[in-house]
Amino acid sequence: MLAYEPGAFGGKGRAAIAFGNLDRAANIAFCVPGLLSSLDKIGDVASDAQNLYDQAHWADSGRQTAVVAWQGYEAPGWADVLGQGDAQAGARLLAADVNAIRVAHAGAVGTLTVVGHSYGSTTTALALQRDHMQVDQVALIGSQGVGGDAQTVAGLHLKSSQVFVGAASRDIVTMAHALSDDILGTDTLGANPSMDTFGATAFKAESVNRGFDLALSDHSRYYDATGQSESLYALTDIATGHGDRLGADGIVGPTTPRGRHRQEQTAYRPALRRPVHPSSS
């Protein structure tokens, strides 16, 4: 347990669980959850972090990657999900925790990544815009918007090669974001990072199509370790410091002018225990 404060946020609590040795790992990744996440549901984000940690071990066993399940802020419920208040408060906490890890690490961190899911992507992006979070790269998955004033990756103080974005074509949250942008011409949670004008590096993020039920569950399947998740395969590349090889691995996914993604029916990548790259060191 990296952090545990059960009395935080009026008794709702906060916590962070580390998988791997944060002091010695060559690479470190933080998993930041979104809507409806809470301390009493930390098993969900811990499971996601565990999946990424396991994949990183199999993908690059020569260099250790530690992964943090970060339930360190008060995520919104349905009533507050269209506002940026919780993300702004969480961004300050996230930046402080991430920057502290970099300072405390024994030697330089090889690659420090923050993966923001759903509303957690807004929190992550605001930490970059306003709170000087020091990372090497971020991955925004199932994003509802980057918040603040950022309209391109430059607004996050990063380059295109440092900002990765994945959105399943059947993710109802990203679909709603695009629809809101179409109808209103704007969105209360900021720019959609999946749009081609944002300038991020997009990756494929589909799961196997098992019927209509996935339209309701794809938003929660980005870390799926059933063996048929493009997203987890891509996140593993990124977290182990091999984000520059997404193209060679056939996992780069083009954005579109409106930020929607075509569903890929034949490009699934086995995730579970799939070695991506041998260690180069």
N, C-alpha and C positions, 0 to 999 in steps of 0.2 A: 504494500500500500504506500503510494507516494505521498498522498495527502488524504486527510479525513477530518472533516469539520461538520459533525452532525447538527450543530446548532446554527449553522449559517443560514441566511435567508429566512429568518423567522422560524427555524426548526426544519425547513425543507432539506437543508444540508448540502454539502459539496464534497467531492472526493476525486482522487486520481489514482488509478491503478497502473503500475508499470509491469510490462512483460519483457524480461531481459534485464541486462545490467546497464542502467543508464549512465553510469560513470565510465564504463569501458567500451560501450558499443561504438562501432564505427559510424553507424547511421541511427538516427532517432526520428520517430514519427509520432505525432499527436493525432488522435482521433477525436474530433469535436462533434458531438451530436446536436440535434436540433429540436424541433417541435415536440412537446410532451415528454422529453427526456427529463429524468429526475434521479435523485439518489436512490429512491426505492425501486427504480428500474435500471440501475447501473449494470445489471447483468447483461442488458442488451448491448450497450456500448462496449462492455468488457468482452463479450463474445465477438464483436466485430474486430476489436483490437487483437484478440487472440488469433482470429483467422488470418489477419495480416501478418502477425508475428510468425505464425507457423509457415505461411507461404514464403516469407522472407528468408527463413532458415533453409527451406528446400531450394529456393531460387539461387541463393548465394551463401552457402554454408561457410565459406572461408572468411566472411566478414560479418560480424554480429550486427543485427538490426534490432534495436529495442523499440517497443511500441507502447504508448501511453493512452489508456482509456480515460479521457478527460471530461468528467462531469463536474466542471469547476465553476459553473455559473447557473443562474436561475433561468432555465429555458422557458419560453412562453407556452401558454395554453392556447386554445383556439381563439379566445377572446382578444389576445394580444399579439397574435402572430403577424398581423399586417403592420405593426409598428416596429420601429428600430430601437426602442428604449432598452429592452432586455439585451439586445445585441451590443449596444453601446456599453452597457455596464459589464457584460461578459467579456468584451474586447479588452478592457483594461486588465481584467484578471488573467485572461489568456496570455496577453503580451508579457505580463509580469512573470508568469510561470514558465513560459517558453524561454524568455531571456535569462531567467535564473538557471535553467538547465544548461544553457550554453556556457554560462560563466562557471558553473560548478563542475563541468565535465573535465575529466583527466585528459588534457590535451585537446586538440582541435576536433570538433565534430566533423565527420566526413560529409554527411548530408543531413540537414535538419529540415524535416517536412511537416507541415500541418495539413491534415485532411479535414475539411469542413463539409459536413453533410447537412443538406436542407437549410434550416435556419442557422445551423452552425457555420455554413459558408458565409452568411452575412456577418456573423460574429468574427470569423477569421479575417474577412476582408476589411472590416472596420479596424481590427487590431493593426493591420498593415497601414491603413490610411491615417489613423489618428494616434496610435499608441506605440509606434516605433518598434513593432515586433520584428525581431531579427531572425529571419529564416533564409534558407537557401531556395525553397520552393514551396508552393501550396498546390493542393488538389481540391477542387470544388466540385462536389457531386450532388446531383439532385437539387441544384441551387435555386433559391427563390429570389436571388438578387444580391448584389455586393454591397448595398447600402451606401451611405455617404454620397459623395460627389463623383466618384470614379466612373468614367465612361469607357476607359480602356485599361489595359494592364499597367500602363504608365501611372495611372491614378492609384495603383496599389504599390507603387515604387519598386516594381519588378519588371522583368523583361518577359516577352512571350514564351521563351524557353523555360521560365521559372513558374509559369501559371498553367496548370492543367485543369481541364474541365471535362466532366462526363455526365451525360444525361440519357437515361433510357428513353426510347421513343414512346413507351407506354407509362411513363411516370406521370401520374395525374397532377403532381405539384408543379413540375416544370411546364406541363401543358397548360395549367391554369395561369402561370406567370406569362407565358407567351400570349394567351388569350386576352389577359388583362392589358398587355402592352398593345395588342391590336385594337382593342375597343377604346381604351382610355388614352393611349399614346404615351403612357408613363406607368410606373409601378411604385408603390409606397416603399418597397424594399430595394429600390435602386436598379441599376443596369443589370441585364441578363448576361452573364459571362459566357453563355453558349452562343451568343450572336457572333457572326464572323467579324463585325466591326470592333468587338472588344479586344480581339487579338490574342486570345489564349490558345494553347495547344490542346486540341480536343482529342479524346480517346473514346473508343467504342465501349459501350457500357450495357449491353443487352444480356438478358437471361433467357433461358429456354422458354419459348412460348407454350404454355400449357393450357391456354384458353382464356376466357374473359376474366377469371379471378386474378390474373396477374396485373390487370389494369389497376387493381386496388392494392397490390402488394409490391410492384416493381420499385416504388419509392424506398422500400426498406431492404432491397436485395443487392445493394452495391458491394457488400462484403460477403456475399453468398459463397460458401465453400462446398457446394454440392458437386463441384467439378465441371460446371457449365456456366461460369460467370466471366464475361469479358472484363468487367469492371475490376474484379479482384486481381485478375491477371495484370491489368494495366497498373493498378495501384502498387502491386508488388514490384514491377519494374521501377516505378517512380521512387518508392520508399527505399529501395536498395541502391539508389543512385544511378539507375540505368534508364532514366526518363528519355535520354537522347536516343534510345534504341527502340522506342515504341513503333517507329515506322518500319524498321527491319523486322519487328515481330508481328507486323500486320495488324496492329491494334490502334493505329491512328484513325480517328473518325472525323470527317469534315464537318464543320459547322455550316449553317445555312443563314441567309439574310435575316430570318426571323428567329433564329436560335432553336429550330426544331431539328430533330435527328431522325433520319430514315432507319427503320428497324431492319437490322441485319439478320437474315434467317440462316445463313450458312457459315458465318465467321466466328463461331463460338470457340473459345479457348479453354481447354481443361485447366482448372485452377488447382484442385487438391493435389498437393505433393508434386507439382509440375516444376522441374528445374527450369528456370528462365535463362540464367547465365551462370557459368562457373566464375568463381572469384578471380579477379585479375591481380590480386595481391596475396 
